Amino acid sequence: MATAGWILLVTIPLALLMLAALMYNHHLQVKEKNKAQARVVRQKAYSLLEALEYLIQVDNHRDIQKLVLKRVEDLYARANDMAGGETKDTGFDPAPFRARIEEKHPIRTVMHGEQEIRYLRRQFSTVLKMLVPMVRSREISQNALHEYRSYLKTTLLRREVDTYILQGDNAAEKDNIATAANYYKAAKKRLIEFDVQFAEKSEMIKSVTDKAASLFRGEKPSEVSEDDNLSRKLAEEEPTVNEFGIPLSFSEGAKKKY
């Protein structure tokens, strides 16, 4: 009996210590998992913030931009909760972005070539994907989703087509007929394949067709204004994107490493 008692006195504390160690290890694993998930959410917030920064440069639909900013705020708050933040400070200040949305500024309608057009598509796609979860959470209605989606797709098309046409005009002025024809062809193809109807679509297709036909009659594009001349635009305006199409003005404060 005495031997059994000693065994119990030794094994029970050891068992309790092992149980406590297992519970502590499980707690650490859960904590690390939550931190990893929080980093993923923060990365989503950062990507969406990058899209917002670019959207402000190329469009002025404030309602959509405010929705994007609200979504970014929500994502940073969720990441803070997942990481076990003891305060409400998420490390993100929306005030500068809110001020930029409200201020009046010129909108860029001409992209710096095909590389930036691809970047433009990627950022608009990021914003479009954001809208669906906001319908599920009832932050916006189904009708608002269709309206915003149609607007963003049409705006994207206009930016692409305007850029292709102006690049074609610029090539035609330099008697580079083959290059000009390819740009006009790309613009017309985008217009024809576009699945959202809008008022000026037929007129735009006709205009591009006429420009392409004029090339083979030996005619140059009609004289354009200073504001619409692509080469002059690109020469005069300050670069806003780097060689990869990423905005140079993107807030450094948003580029935190987690």
C-alpha positions as CSV (number, residue, x, y, z in Angstrom):
1,M,0.0,0.0,0.0
2,A,2.8,2.4,0.9
3,T,4.5,1.7,-2.5
4,A,1.2,2.4,-4.4
5,G,0.8,5.6,-2.5
6,W,4.3,6.8,-3.5
7,I,3.6,5.9,-7.1
8,L,0.4,8.0,-7.1
9,L,2.2,10.9,-5.4
10,V,4.8,10.9,-8.3
11,T,2.6,10.1,-11.3
12,I,-0.3,12.4,-10.7
13,P,1.8,15.6,-10.6
14,L,3.7,14.4,-13.7
15,A,0.4,13.7,-15.5
16,L,-0.8,17.2,-14.6
17,L,2.4,18.8,-15.8
18,M,2.2,16.9,-19.1
19,L,-1.4,18.0,-19.5
20,A,-0.5,21.6,-18.8
21,A,2.3,21.4,-21.3
22,L,0.0,20.0,-24.0
23,M,-2.6,22.7,-23.4
24,Y,0.0,25.4,-23.6
25,N,1.5,23.9,-26.8
26,H,-2.1,23.8,-28.3
27,H,-2.6,27.4,-27.3
28,L,0.6,28.5,-29.0
29,Q,-0.4,26.6,-32.2
30,V,-3.8,28.3,-32.2
31,K,-2.1,31.7,-31.7
32,E,0.4,31.1,-34.5
33,K,-2.4,29.9,-36.8
34,N,-4.4,33.1,-36.1
35,K,-1.4,35.3,-36.7
36,A,-0.8,33.5,-40.1
37,Q,-4.5,34.1,-41.0
38,A,-4.2,37.7,-39.9
39,R,-1.2,38.2,-42.3
40,V,-3.3,36.8,-45.2
41,V,-6.2,39.2,-44.4
42,R,-3.7,42.2,-44.1
43,Q,-2.3,41.2,-47.5
44,K,-5.8,41.3,-49.0
45,A,-6.3,44.7,-47.4
46,Y,-3.0,46.0,-48.8
47,S,-3.9,44.7,-52.3
48,L,-7.3,46.4,-52.1
49,L,-5.7,49.6,-50.9
50,E,-3.3,49.5,-53.9
51,A,-6.3,49.1,-56.2
52,L,-8.1,52.1,-54.5
53,E,-5.0,54.3,-54.9
54,Y,-5.0,53.6,-58.6
55,L,-8.7,53.9,-59.0
56,I,-8.5,57.4,-57.5
57,Q,-6.1,58.3,-60.3
58,V,-8.1,57.0,-63.2
59,D,-11.8,57.5,-62.1
60,N,-13.9,59.8,-60.0
61,H,-16.8,57.6,-58.9
62,R,-16.7,58.5,-55.2
63,D,-19.4,56.0,-54.0
64,I,-17.3,53.0,-55.3
65,Q,-14.1,54.5,-53.9
66,K,-15.7,55.0,-50.4
67,L,-16.9,51.4,-50.5
68,V,-13.4,50.1,-51.2
69,L,-12.0,52.2,-48.4
70,K,-14.6,50.9,-46.0
71,R,-13.7,47.3,-47.0
72,V,-10.1,48.0,-46.4
73,E,-10.8,49.4,-42.9
74,D,-12.9,46.3,-42.2
75,L,-10.1,43.9,-43.3
76,Y,-7.5,45.7,-41.1
77,A,-9.9,45.6,-38.1
78,R,-10.5,41.8,-38.7
79,A,-6.8,41.1,-39.0
80,N,-6.2,43.0,-35.8
81,D,-8.8,40.9,-34.0
82,M,-7.5,37.6,-35.4
83,A,-4.0,38.5,-34.3
84,G,-5.3,39.1,-30.7
85,G,-4.9,42.8,-30.7
86,E,-5.6,44.3,-27.3
87,T,-6.5,47.7,-28.7
88,K,-8.6,49.0,-31.5
89,D,-5.6,50.5,-33.3
90,T,-5.2,48.5,-36.6
91,G,-2.2,50.4,-37.8
92,F,-4.1,51.8,-40.7
93,D,-5.2,55.5,-41.0
94,P,-8.0,56.0,-43.6
95,A,-8.1,59.8,-43.3
96,P,-5.5,60.6,-46.1
97,F,-7.4,58.3,-48.5
98,R,-10.7,59.7,-47.5
99,A,-9.4,63.2,-48.2
100,R,-8.0,62.2,-51.6
101,I,-11.4,60.7,-52.5
102,E,-13.2,64.0,-51.7
103,E,-10.8,66.4,-53.3
104,K,-11.1,67.5,-56.9
105,H,-8.3,66.4,-59.2
106,P,-7.7,65.6,-62.9
107,I,-8.5,62.1,-64.0
108,R,-6.0,60.2,-66.1
109,T,-7.8,58.7,-69.2
110,V,-4.7,57.6,-71.1
111,M,-2.6,54.8,-70.0
112,H,1.2,54.4,-70.5
113,G,1.0,51.6,-73.0
114,E,0.0,47.9,-72.9
115,Q,1.8,47.2,-69.6
116,E,-0.2,49.7,-67.7
117,I,-3.4,48.6,-69.4
118,R,-2.7,45.1,-67.9
119,Y,-2.1,46.7,-64.5
120,L,-5.4,48.7,-64.9
121,R,-7.3,45.4,-65.6
122,R,-5.8,43.7,-62.6
123,Q,-6.8,46.6,-60.2
124,F,-10.3,46.9,-61.6
125,S,-10.7,43.1,-61.2
126,T,-9.6,43.4,-57.6
127,V,-12.4,46.0,-57.0
128,L,-15.0,43.9,-58.8
129,K,-14.2,40.8,-56.7
130,M,-14.6,42.9,-53.6
131,L,-18.2,43.8,-54.3
132,V,-19.7,40.3,-54.1
133,P,-18.9,39.7,-50.4
134,M,-20.4,43.1,-49.7
135,V,-23.7,41.9,-51.2
136,R,-23.7,38.8,-49.0
137,S,-23.1,41.0,-45.9
138,R,-25.9,43.3,-47.1
139,E,-23.6,46.3,-47.2
140,I,-24.8,47.0,-50.8
141,S,-27.9,45.7,-52.7
142,Q,-27.9,43.4,-55.6
143,N,-29.0,46.3,-57.8
144,A,-26.1,48.4,-56.6
145,L,-23.8,45.5,-57.4
146,H,-25.0,45.4,-61.0
147,E,-24.8,49.1,-61.4
148,Y,-21.2,49.3,-60.0
149,R,-20.1,46.3,-62.0
150,S,-21.5,47.8,-65.2
151,Y,-19.9,51.1,-64.5
152,L,-16.4,49.7,-63.7
153,K,-16.4,47.4,-66.8
154,T,-17.5,50.3,-69.0
155,T,-14.9,52.7,-67.5
156,L,-12.2,50.0,-68.0
157,L,-13.2,49.6,-71.6
158,R,-13.2,53.4,-72.3
159,R,-9.7,53.7,-70.8
160,E,-8.4,50.8,-72.9
161,V,-10.1,52.0,-76.1
162,D,-9.0,55.6,-75.7
163,T,-5.4,54.5,-75.2
164,Y,-5.4,52.3,-78.2
165,I,-7.0,55.0,-80.4
166,L,-4.5,57.7,-79.3
167,Q,-1.6,55.3,-79.8
168,G,-3.0,54.5,-83.3
169,D,-3.3,58.3,-84.0
170,N,0.3,58.8,-82.8
171,A,1.6,56.0,-85.1
172,A,-0.4,57.3,-88.0
173,E,1.0,60.8,-87.7
174,K,4.5,59.2,-88.0
175,D,3.4,57.3,-91.1
176,N,3.7,53.9,-89.3
177,I,0.6,52.5,-90.9
178,A,1.0,48.9,-89.8
179,T,1.3,49.9,-86.1
180,A,-1.6,52.3,-86.3
181,A,-3.8,49.7,-88.0
182,N,-3.0,47.2,-85.2
183,Y,-4.0,49.7,-82.5
184,Y,-7.2,50.5,-84.2
185,K,-7.9,46.8,-84.7
186,A,-7.3,46.2,-80.9
187,A,-9.7,49.1,-80.0
188,K,-12.4,47.8,-82.4
189,K,-12.0,44.2,-81.1
190,R,-12.5,45.3,-77.5
191,L,-15.6,47.3,-78.4
192,I,-17.2,44.5,-80.3
193,E,-16.5,41.8,-77.7
194,F,-17.6,44.0,-74.8
195,D,-20.7,42.4,-73.2
196,V,-22.2,45.5,-71.6
197,Q,-24.3,47.8,-73.8
198,F,-23.9,51.6,-73.5
199,A,-25.1,54.6,-75.5
200,E,-21.9,55.4,-77.4
201,K,-20.8,51.9,-78.3
202,S,-22.0,51.9,-82.0
203,E,-20.6,55.4,-82.5
204,M,-17.2,54.4,-81.1
205,I,-17.0,51.3,-83.3
206,K,-17.9,53.4,-86.4
207,S,-15.3,56.0,-85.4
208,V,-12.5,53.4,-85.1
209,T,-13.6,51.8,-88.4
210,D,-13.4,55.1,-90.2
211,K,-9.9,55.8,-88.7
212,A,-8.6,52.4,-89.9
213,A,-10.1,53.0,-93.4
214,S,-8.5,56.4,-93.6
215,L,-5.0,54.9,-93.2
216,F,-5.3,53.1,-96.5
217,R,-6.5,56.2,-98.2
218,G,-3.3,57.9,-97.2
219,E,-5.0,60.2,-94.8
220,K,-3.7,61.1,-91.4
221,P,-5.9,61.5,-88.3
222,S,-7.5,64.9,-88.1
223,E,-5.7,67.5,-86.0
224,V,-6.2,66.8,-82.3
225,S,-6.1,69.1,-79.4
226,E,-3.2,69.4,-77.1
227,D,-5.1,67.6,-74.3
228,D,-5.8,64.6,-76.6
229,N,-2.4,64.1,-78.2
230,L,-0.9,61.0,-76.7
231,S,2.7,61.8,-77.2
232,R,2.3,65.3,-75.8
233,K,0.4,63.9,-72.8
234,L,3.1,61.3,-72.0
235,A,5.8,63.9,-72.5
236,E,4.3,66.6,-70.3
237,E,2.7,64.7,-67.4
238,E,4.7,63.5,-64.4
239,P,5.2,59.7,-64.4
240,T,2.7,58.2,-62.0
241,V,3.7,54.6,-62.4
242,N,7.0,52.7,-62.5
243,E,8.2,50.4,-65.2
244,F,5.9,47.6,-63.7
245,G,2.8,49.8,-63.8
246,I,2.7,50.3,-60.0
247,P,1.7,53.8,-58.8
248,L,4.7,55.8,-57.5
249,S,2.4,57.7,-55.2
250,F,1.2,54.6,-53.4
251,S,1.3,55.3,-49.6
252,E,4.4,54.1,-48.1
253,G,2.6,53.8,-44.8
254,A,0.5,51.1,-46.2
255,K,3.5,48.9,-47.1
256,K,4.1,47.5,-43.7
257,K,5.6,44.0,-43.5
258,Y,3.7,41.6,-41.3
